[in-house]
Amino acid sequence: MRKITLVLLLIAALSGCNKSPSQDAGQRSTTPLQKITFAYTVQPQGTLVHVAVAKGYFIEEGLDIQSSIHTFGKAALQTLLDQKADFAVVAETPFMFNVLKGEKICVIANIEASNMNNAIVARKDEDISAAGDLKGKRIGFTPGTTSEFFLDSILTSLGLTRQAIKPVAMKPEEMQDAIIGKKVDAVCTWNFPLTQIKRQLGVDGVLFYDPEIYTETFNIVSKQDFVQQNPETVKRLLRAMIKAENFVAQHPDEAQSIVSKTTKTDQDIVREVWNAFAYRVVLDRRIIITLEDETRWAIKNKLTDRTVMPDYLTYIYLDGLRAVKPEAVKIGR
């Protein structure tokens, strides 16, 4: 009897060893994924999101991402505000304006930073060869975004105000046709449109950067009540983003190919702008400093009815990133 029992145990053990990985995966996949709508952009600042989707990192963390893709962050944020998305990626400027409007939103992580992404591209044949030549010119910009803040910042560095130019409000996707068609003399924008416009203008184009006056941040944002009610979801999302951060650092060429394919952008353009960006999942005081600087700018220029600086620390959700990567949190309460 004892021999029969041992034989049966041995057969059972061998059967377990012979089970294929696909069988295990099939059993794991019976756990339903949590559906999440993520609003993000075709800008290079959204690289970590594109990589996380392409490599299946969200699925690995139990999330079924429904993508809502936009041409710029302000539009992605509006999807969140309209309750059509659970998370959005956006630069700090639209985030700041919506905090000033009273929206109950919060940043859960910064996923990109750059001091070389925003610039003014101008037509040389409109007598613009130096930044000072922008005076009196028609300059396209996108209100409520980093485009507007950078435009005013570079004008201030030149000793000019917005009254010294002819500002023309437009969406980023309208800028290329506007400057090629000579409806404006210059545009203030970001990549990829910035490099695409410069390439199309060729020798007739000139770029004006100033890495000393502004560093953008691109951030994952959500509603405060959603974050408080779904802390585990936030952790899962952040773990997927950290996997994407590591992949981008270790496999930049493949990451560039992913971005090129998912954003439908020529790979040589992706490569050209790649080093302008730092792709890291962090929370540090840089975002607080930038938000406060931009708030002072908005109040001074009467772009908001608010006159008191918000406590931006209360609009930063630290617990999620602190739980999954504590060393990436460099803000104290």
Sequence and secondary structure as in RCSB ss.txt:
>XXXX:A:sequence
MRKITLVLLLIAALSGCNKSPSQDAGQRSTTPLQKITFAYTVQPQGTLVHVAVAKGYFIEEGLDIQSSIHTFGKA
ALQTLLDQKADFAVVAETPFMFNVLKGEKICVIANIEASNMNNAIVARKDEDISAAGDLKGKRIGFTPGTTSEFF
LDSILTSLGLTRQAIKPVAMKPEEMQDAIIGKKVDAVCTWNFPLTQIKRQLGVDGVLFYDPEIYTETFNIVSKQD
FVQQNPETVKRLLRAMIKAENFVAQHPDEAQSIVSKTTKTDQDIVREVWNAFAYRVVLDRRIIITLEDETRWAIK
NKLTDRTVMPDYLTYIYLDGLRAVKPEAVKIGR
>XXXX:A:secstr
 HHHHHHHHHHHHHHHHT  HHHHHHHHTTS  EEEEEEEESSGGGHHHHHHHHTTHHHHTTEEEEEEEESSHHH
HHHHHHTTS SEEEEEHHHHHHHHHTT  EEEEEEEEEESSS EEEEEGGGT SSGGGGTT EEEE TTSHHHHH
HHHHHHHTT  GGGSEEEE  GGGHHHHHHTTS SEEEE TTHHHHHHHHHGGGEEEE  TTT  EEEEEEEEHH
HHHH HHHHHHHHHHHHHHHHHHHH HHHHHHHHHHHHT  HHHHHHHHTT B   BEEHHHHHHHHHHHHHHHH
TT SS  S   GGGGB  HHHHHH GGGEE   
